[in-house]
Amino acid sequence: MDRLVVIGTRKSRLALWQAYWVKTQLANEGIASELAPISTQGDRVLDVAISKIGSKGVFTEELEQKLQNGEIDIAVHSAKDMPSVLPESFEIIAFGPRAQPNDVLISSNKVNLATPLVIGTSSTRRVACLRHFYPHIETVDMRGNLQTRIEKMKAGDCEALILAYAGVQRMNYESMIQYVFDEKVWIPAVGQGSIAIEAHSSLDPSIRAQIISKVNDANTATEVIAERAFLEKFEGGCSIPVFAHATSDQNGIILRGGIISLDGKQKILRERSSHDPKDLGRGLALEVLEVGGQNILKEIRKQI
């Protein structure tokens, strides 16, 4: 390849870490690249909950515009930030190896989930799960990048935060972890822990092929495709508290997924296995919807 690959990324430290990781994988194979940091709506609008901004692509739309215009070749995202359905002509072409997928509780002090706490999070899934498992705990909406949220916590806006383990690890805040939520009980967000590489259909096929061969992790891709197929049936963005987590081995894929009401009182969780990730995700979603998930979803849409 005789030209630089231009990598689009959000400007936060975590987003840049992810983009530099992709840049390093390409450099290891002799492929030169440069980063193009871009500000997204989700980064700029910090005084409104993500679920109320009204867009399913709050962290992706500006990057997609530059992909379409040819200003960047690929966009690097946290897979969990990707809408379940992408605009026409866009595709996730690769998934980086998944880090530990769990949610974690972090704090500057020793805290205990068994006692009253004020926890900061902007995730409707995490709020609903707290209301389900720990109804004595209070939540406050907490927006901003990881460092901003930690500073708000230290300033007294809350006593603890719930974050993705992957981001905490990548930003070297592991010493602040007070509790790791069991991913089989407290199911993570779809795609959590993985890096997604998005491209437009106009991308040079030779560049596309090289990026896939150097960056894509086959097992992670299989698992996240199953999770995203599950999410797609709920037609939800960040405002719908849907969760799914897949694991895979030589015997196939196991997918656990479900939905929880905003007040945490109704929770449906199901599990099934298959060798076909898309069929698995869609099938499990239909099962969850049929056993009560549809009613929970309707109520959520009324409340949002």
FIKEVO-352590 format. One record per residue (C-alpha): residue number from 1; x, y, z; residue in three letters. Coordinates in pm, 1 decimal. Last residue first. Layout:
N
PAKE;guza;east;north;up;mivo
PAKE;NUM;X;Y;Z;ALA
...
//
This chain:
304
PAKE;guza;east;north;up;mivo
PAKE;304;-3891.9;778.3;2714.3;ILE
PAKE;303;-4182.0;646.4;2922.9;GLN
PAKE;302;-4402.3;522.3;2639.5;LYS
PAKE;301;-4107.6;354.0;2467.7;ARG
PAKE;300;-4019.0;172.4;2791.0;ILE
PAKE;299;-4379.3;49.4;2826.3;GLU
PAKE;298;-4378.7;-89.0;2472.1;LYS
PAKE;297;-4045.3;-263.7;2533.5;LEU
PAKE;296;-4169.9;-425.9;2855.7;ILE
PAKE;295;-4477.1;-554.6;2670.3;ASN
PAKE;294;-4264.9;-693.5;2386.4;GLN
PAKE;293;-4026.7;-857.2;2634.2;GLY
PAKE;292;-4304.8;-1065.8;2781.7;GLY
PAKE;291;-4235.2;-1423.9;2671.8;VAL
PAKE;290;-4262.5;-1346.5;2298.4;GLU
PAKE;289;-4007.3;-1063.8;2300.2;LEU
PAKE;288;-3746.7;-1279.4;2476.9;VAL
PAKE;287;-3801.0;-1565.9;2230.7;GLU
PAKE;286;-3784.5;-1330.1;1932.2;LEU
PAKE;285;-3455.5;-1190.5;2064.3;ALA
PAKE;284;-3312.9;-1540.0;2111.5;LEU
PAKE;283;-3396.1;-1631.2;1753.2;GLY
PAKE;282;-3252.9;-1309.5;1609.1;ARG
PAKE;281;-2925.2;-1349.2;1794.0;GLY
PAKE;280;-2887.4;-1718.3;1713.6;LEU
PAKE;279;-2981.7;-1673.9;1347.9;ASP
PAKE;278;-2717.7;-1403.0;1317.9;LYS
PAKE;277;-2447.5;-1599.6;1499.4;PRO
PAKE;276;-2494.5;-1935.4;1321.0;ASP
PAKE;275;-2334.3;-2218.8;1522.4;HIS
PAKE;274;-2610.8;-2225.9;1782.6;SER
PAKE;273;-2679.7;-2179.2;2155.1;SER
PAKE;272;-2961.0;-2046.8;2373.3;ARG
PAKE;271;-3007.3;-1833.3;2682.5;GLU
PAKE;270;-3291.6;-1623.4;2822.2;ARG
PAKE;269;-3325.5;-1329.4;3058.2;LEU
PAKE;268;-3641.9;-1128.7;3122.1;ILE
PAKE;267;-3648.1;-860.0;3388.6;LYS
PAKE;266;-3945.6;-675.8;3531.2;GLN
PAKE;265;-3907.8;-462.5;3843.5;LYS
PAKE;264;-3600.0;-268.0;3735.0;GLY
PAKE;263;-3789.5;63.2;3711.1;ASP
PAKE;262;-3677.7;106.8;3349.1;LEU
PAKE;261;-3793.7;-245.3;3262.8;SER
PAKE;260;-3527.7;-505.1;3183.9;ILE
PAKE;259;-3448.1;-682.1;2856.8;ILE
PAKE;258;-3271.4;-1004.3;2771.7;GLY
PAKE;257;-2966.7;-1187.7;2650.5;GLY
PAKE;256;-2743.3;-1488.4;2700.0;ARG
PAKE;255;-2579.1;-1626.5;2386.5;LEU
PAKE;254;-2377.1;-1948.1;2365.0;ILE
PAKE;253;-2189.2;-1995.0;2036.7;ILE
PAKE;252;-2061.8;-2321.6;1890.3;GLY
PAKE;251;-1887.4;-2640.4;2000.7;ASN
PAKE;250;-1540.2;-2520.3;1895.4;GLN
PAKE;249;-1574.3;-2224.5;2130.6;ASP
PAKE;248;-1790.1;-1914.9;2164.9;SER
PAKE;247;-1917.3;-1670.7;2425.1;THR
PAKE;246;-2202.4;-1425.8;2375.1;ALA
PAKE;245;-2333.1;-1140.9;2588.7;HIS
PAKE;244;-2661.8;-959.0;2553.3;ALA
PAKE;243;-2832.5;-662.4;2717.4;PHE
PAKE;242;-3136.3;-445.4;2643.2;VAL
PAKE;241;-3209.0;-133.4;2848.4;PRO
PAKE;240;-3341.4;76.2;2554.9;ILE
PAKE;239;-3224.8;439.5;2547.9;SER
PAKE;238;-2880.3;374.0;2398.1;CYS
PAKE;237;-3032.5;269.1;2068.1;GLY
PAKE;236;-3314.4;26.2;2017.1;GLY
PAKE;235;-3482.4;-150.8;1731.1;GLU
PAKE;234;-3545.7;-445.6;1965.3;PHE
PAKE;233;-3480.1;-698.5;1687.9;LYS
PAKE;232;-3145.1;-529.5;1616.2;GLU
PAKE;231;-3018.5;-601.5;1966.6;LEU
PAKE;230;-3018.6;-979.0;1912.4;PHE
PAKE;229;-2842.5;-947.0;1575.5;ALA
PAKE;228;-2591.5;-721.3;1751.4;ARG
PAKE;227;-2519.0;-988.1;2013.6;GLU
PAKE;226;-2470.7;-1259.2;1750.8;ALA
PAKE;225;-2242.3;-1030.8;1545.0;ILE
PAKE;224;-2053.6;-953.7;1867.2;VAL
PAKE;223;-1980.0;-1321.7;1931.0;GLU
PAKE;222;-1872.6;-1409.5;1576.5;THR
PAKE;221;-1654.6;-1097.5;1551.1;ALA
PAKE;220;-1490.0;-1174.2;1885.1;THR
PAKE;219;-1404.3;-1525.2;1771.3;ASN
PAKE;218;-1267.4;-1407.1;1434.7;ALA
PAKE;217;-1048.7;-1124.2;1567.3;ASP
PAKE;216;-1024.2;-860.6;1293.0;ASN
PAKE;215;-725.8;-624.5;1291.7;VAL
PAKE;214;-459.0;-735.1;1042.5;LYS
PAKE;213;-666.5;-940.6;795.9;SER
PAKE;212;-963.5;-703.4;808.5;ILE
PAKE;211;-741.9;-398.6;756.4;ILE
PAKE;210;-568.5;-563.5;461.2;GLN
PAKE;209;-896.7;-656.6;292.6;ALA
PAKE;208;-1040.0;-307.0;331.8;ARG
PAKE;207;-728.1;-144.6;193.2;ILE
PAKE;206;-744.2;-375.4;-112.0;SER
PAKE;205;-1118.3;-311.3;-156.1;PRO
PAKE;204;-1070.0;69.6;-165.1;ASP
PAKE;203;-1340.1;212.3;62.3;LEU
PAKE;202;-1653.5;321.5;-128.6;SER
PAKE;201;-1874.7;84.4;73.0;SER
PAKE;200;-1809.6;297.4;380.2;HIS
PAKE;199;-1605.4;164.0;671.2;ALA
PAKE;198;-1643.2;91.6;1043.6;GLU
PAKE;197;-1385.6;-73.9;1268.0;ILE
PAKE;196;-1529.8;-189.7;1600.3;ALA
PAKE;195;-1325.9;-221.9;1922.9;ILE
PAKE;194;-1450.7;-481.5;2170.2;SER
PAKE;193;-1504.1;-466.7;2546.2;GLY
PAKE;192;-1882.3;-424.3;2534.2;GLN
PAKE;191;-2031.0;-543.8;2205.3;GLY
PAKE;190;-2388.3;-553.6;2338.0;VAL
PAKE;189;-2399.6;-407.6;2686.8;ALA
PAKE;188;-2298.2;-633.2;2974.5;PRO
PAKE;187;-2517.6;-891.1;3151.5;ILE
PAKE;186;-2536.8;-856.4;3531.1;TRP
PAKE;185;-2594.7;-1225.7;3603.0;VAL
PAKE;184;-2361.9;-1407.2;3362.3;LYS
PAKE;183;-2128.6;-1105.4;3338.7;GLU
PAKE;182;-2066.4;-1116.4;3716.1;ASP
PAKE;181;-2015.0;-753.9;3822.0;PHE
PAKE;180;-1659.4;-664.0;3926.8;VAL
PAKE;179;-1641.7;-464.5;4251.3;TYR
PAKE;178;-1427.7;-194.2;4407.6;GLN
PAKE;177;-1215.9;-104.3;4104.7;ILE
PAKE;176;-1007.9;209.2;4174.7;MET
PAKE;175;-670.6;29.4;4132.2;SER
PAKE;174;-779.8;-65.3;3779.2;GLU
PAKE;173;-767.2;299.6;3667.5;TYR
PAKE;172;-502.1;247.3;3400.0;ASN
PAKE;171;-692.3;403.3;3105.3;MET
PAKE;170;-708.3;72.9;2916.6;ARG
PAKE;169;-816.9;-111.7;3230.5;GLN
PAKE;168;-1098.4;130.0;3315.7;VAL
PAKE;167;-1210.9;128.6;2953.4;GLY
PAKE;166;-1221.8;-250.4;2933.7;ALA
PAKE;165;-1391.7;-287.7;3273.9;TYR
PAKE;164;-1691.4;-92.7;3146.8;ALA
PAKE;163;-1804.0;168.8;3395.1;LEU
PAKE;162;-2024.8;200.2;3704.1;ILE
PAKE;161;-1930.4;502.0;3910.0;LEU
PAKE;160;-1898.6;567.1;4283.3;ALA
PAKE;159;-1970.4;824.2;4554.2;GLU
PAKE;158;-2149.9;1081.1;4340.2;CYS
PAKE;157;-2127.0;1450.9;4248.2;ASP
PAKE;156;-1862.3;1487.4;4523.2;GLY
PAKE;155;-1572.1;1648.8;4338.6;ALA
PAKE;154;-1401.5;1307.4;4319.2;LYS
PAKE;153;-1704.5;1174.0;4133.1;MET
PAKE;152;-1701.2;1467.5;3892.1;LYS
PAKE;151;-1328.1;1407.0;3832.8;GLU
PAKE;150;-1398.2;1039.6;3759.6;ILE
PAKE;149;-1673.0;1135.6;3516.9;ARG
PAKE;148;-1442.4;1376.1;3333.6;THR
PAKE;147;-1167.6;1111.1;3309.7;GLN
PAKE;146;-1407.0;856.5;3157.9;LEU
PAKE;145;-1552.8;1094.9;2903.1;ASN
PAKE;144;-1859.8;1296.8;2982.8;GLY
PAKE;143;-2204.2;1222.7;3126.0;ARG
PAKE;142;-2319.3;1119.1;3474.6;MET
PAKE;141;-2689.5;1094.2;3552.8;ASP
PAKE;140;-2735.0;1033.6;3925.7;VAL
PAKE;139;-2830.6;701.6;4084.0;THR
PAKE;138;-2951.2;608.2;4433.1;GLU
PAKE;137;-2898.8;259.1;4577.2;ILE
PAKE;136;-3158.2;86.5;4797.4;HIS
PAKE;135;-3303.4;-98.1;4496.6;PRO
PAKE;134;-2979.7;-299.0;4450.8;TYR
PAKE;133;-3048.9;-587.8;4208.8;PHE
PAKE;132;-3344.3;-452.3;4010.2;HIS
PAKE;131;-3298.2;-76.5;4056.4;ARG
PAKE;130;-2925.6;-120.2;3990.2;LEU
PAKE;129;-3008.3;-317.6;3675.8;CYS
PAKE;128;-3241.5;-40.8;3554.3;ALA
PAKE;127;-2974.4;225.8;3612.9;VAL
PAKE;126;-2709.7;12.7;3437.7;ARG
PAKE;125;-2930.9;-46.9;3134.2;ARG
PAKE;124;-3036.9;319.7;3117.0;THR
PAKE;123;-2668.2;413.5;3099.5;SER
PAKE;122;-2561.2;765.4;3204.6;SER
PAKE;121;-2403.6;646.8;3529.7;THR
PAKE;120;-2314.8;793.1;3870.0;GLY
PAKE;119;-2372.8;594.6;4188.3;ILE
PAKE;118;-2499.6;738.1;4516.5;VAL
PAKE;117;-2470.5;468.0;4781.8;LEU
PAKE;116;-2673.3;306.8;5058.6;PRO
PAKE;115;-2503.4;-12.6;5183.7;THR
PAKE;114;-2490.4;-362.5;5032.1;ALA
PAKE;113;-2308.6;-228.7;4725.7;LEU
PAKE;112;-2004.9;-155.8;4941.7;ASN
PAKE;111;-1761.5;132.2;4903.6;VAL
PAKE;110;-1392.5;177.2;4984.5;LYS
PAKE;109;-1295.8;518.6;4854.8;ASN
PAKE;108;-1183.2;667.9;4523.8;SER
PAKE;107;-1455.5;466.3;4357.5;SER
PAKE;106;-1512.5;215.0;4080.7;ILE
PAKE;105;-1789.4;-37.3;4022.2;LEU
PAKE;104;-1721.7;-263.2;3724.6;VAL
PAKE;103;-1913.4;-376.9;3416.9;ASP
PAKE;102;-1780.2;-694.0;3262.7;ASN
PAKE;101;-1657.7;-753.8;2906.1;PRO
PAKE;100;-1290.6;-847.2;2972.3;GLN
PAKE;99;-1119.2;-730.3;2653.3;ALA
PAKE;98;-1252.4;-838.3;2315.4;ARG
PAKE;97;-1010.3;-886.9;2028.2;PRO
PAKE;96;-1066.0;-612.6;1765.9;GLY
PAKE;95;-1379.8;-629.4;1551.2;PHE
PAKE;94;-1362.4;-579.8;1175.4;ALA
PAKE;93;-1561.8;-463.2;870.9;ILE
PAKE;92;-1846.4;-284.5;1048.8;ILE
PAKE;91;-2051.7;-166.8;754.4;GLU
PAKE;90;-2186.0;150.4;596.5;PHE
PAKE;89;-2353.6;168.9;253.6;SER
PAKE;88;-2702.8;224.5;402.7;GLU
PAKE;87;-2702.2;362.0;756.4;PRO
PAKE;86;-2608.3;120.5;1035.5;LEU
PAKE;85;-2859.5;-86.3;1232.9;VAL
PAKE;84;-2788.6;-188.1;1594.2;SER
PAKE;83;-2635.1;152.3;1664.4;PRO
PAKE;82;-2263.9;136.7;1755.6;MET
PAKE;81;-2156.3;263.2;2098.0;ASP
PAKE;80;-2103.3;-90.7;2236.9;LYS
PAKE;79;-1847.1;-160.3;1962.3;ALA
PAKE;78;-1626.2;119.2;2095.8;SER
PAKE;77;-1549.1;296.5;1772.8;HIS
PAKE;76;-1272.4;331.8;1513.1;VAL
PAKE;75;-1365.4;492.1;1182.1;ALA
PAKE;74;-1204.8;387.4;853.4;ILE
PAKE;73;-1082.0;559.2;537.4;ASP
PAKE;72;-1122.4;923.2;642.6;ILE
PAKE;71;-1201.2;1232.0;434.5;GLU
PAKE;70;-1371.6;1008.0;175.5;GLY
PAKE;69;-1696.9;1203.6;195.2;ASN
PAKE;68;-1886.0;895.1;312.3;GLN
PAKE;67;-1629.0;820.7;580.4;LEU
PAKE;66;-1638.8;1187.2;688.9;LYS
PAKE;65;-2016.8;1173.9;729.0;GLN
PAKE;64;-1983.6;843.8;915.0;GLU
PAKE;63;-1749.9;1002.4;1169.6;LEU
PAKE;62;-2000.0;1281.4;1229.2;GLU
PAKE;61;-2281.6;1029.8;1279.6;GLU
PAKE;60;-2101.7;790.1;1514.8;THR
PAKE;59;-2115.3;893.8;1881.4;PHE
PAKE;58;-2476.6;1016.1;1891.1;VAL
PAKE;57;-2581.1;759.6;1631.4;GLY
PAKE;56;-2920.8;651.7;1764.6;LYS
PAKE;55;-3028.3;1013.4;1788.6;SER
PAKE;54;-3283.1;1166.4;2022.4;GLY
PAKE;53;-3057.9;1340.0;2273.2;ILE
PAKE;52;-3286.0;1196.3;2544.5;LYS
PAKE;51;-3127.7;850.8;2589.8;SER
PAKE;50;-2783.1;1011.9;2599.3;ILE
PAKE;49;-2889.5;1218.0;2902.4;ALA
PAKE;48;-2858.8;1593.1;2843.0;VAL
PAKE;47;-2598.6;1832.1;2986.7;ASP
PAKE;46;-2305.2;1675.7;2800.7;LEU
PAKE;45;-2385.5;1765.0;2440.7;VAL
PAKE;44;-2042.2;1795.5;2276.0;ARG
PAKE;43;-1909.4;1440.1;2307.0;ASP
PAKE;42;-2237.8;1274.0;2207.4;GLY
PAKE;41;-2267.6;1510.4;1912.1;GLN
PAKE;40;-1927.5;1397.7;1785.5;THR
PAKE;39;-1586.5;1571.2;1779.6;SER
PAKE;38;-1334.0;1427.6;1532.8;ILE
PAKE;37;-971.1;1314.4;1573.0;PRO
PAKE;36;-806.5;1220.0;1239.0;ALA
PAKE;35;-531.9;967.6;1307.8;LEU
PAKE;34;-259.4;868.5;1062.3;GLU
PAKE;33;-167.2;541.1;894.7;SER
PAKE;32;127.0;348.1;749.3;ALA
PAKE;31;87.3;-24.2;675.8;ILE
PAKE;30;408.4;-220.1;738.9;GLY
PAKE;29;240.0;-515.0;909.4;GLU
PAKE;28;325.6;-400.1;1261.3;ASN
PAKE;27;215.8;-52.5;1151.5;ALA
PAKE;26;-137.7;-182.7;1090.1;LEU
PAKE;25;-165.9;-331.4;1437.6;GLN
PAKE;24;-15.1;-13.5;1584.1;THR
PAKE;23;-267.8;213.2;1407.8;LYS
PAKE;22;-550.4;-5.1;1538.5;VAL
PAKE;21;-420.0;30.7;1895.3;TRP
PAKE;20;-370.5;403.4;1835.9;TYR
PAKE;19;-741.0;427.3;1745.6;ALA
PAKE;18;-841.9;248.3;2065.4;GLN
PAKE;17;-619.9;467.1;2281.9;TRP
PAKE;16;-759.3;772.5;2099.5;LEU
PAKE;15;-1113.2;667.8;2191.5;ALA
PAKE;14;-1005.8;622.5;2554.4;LEU
PAKE;13;-834.1;961.7;2566.1;ARG
PAKE;12;-1141.0;1131.5;2419.4;SER
PAKE;11;-1115.8;1285.1;2072.5;LYS
PAKE;10;-1343.3;1055.3;1870.6;ARG
PAKE;9;-1172.0;863.1;1595.3;THR
PAKE;8;-1118.1;859.5;1219.5;GLY
PAKE;7;-824.8;658.6;1084.8;ILE
PAKE;6;-665.6;777.3;757.9;VAL
PAKE;5;-471.4;498.4;586.4;VAL
PAKE;4;-157.2;653.2;444.2;LEU
PAKE;3;-65.0;577.8;85.2;ARG
PAKE;2;150.7;329.0;-105.4;ASP
PAKE;1;0.0;0.0;0.0;MET
//
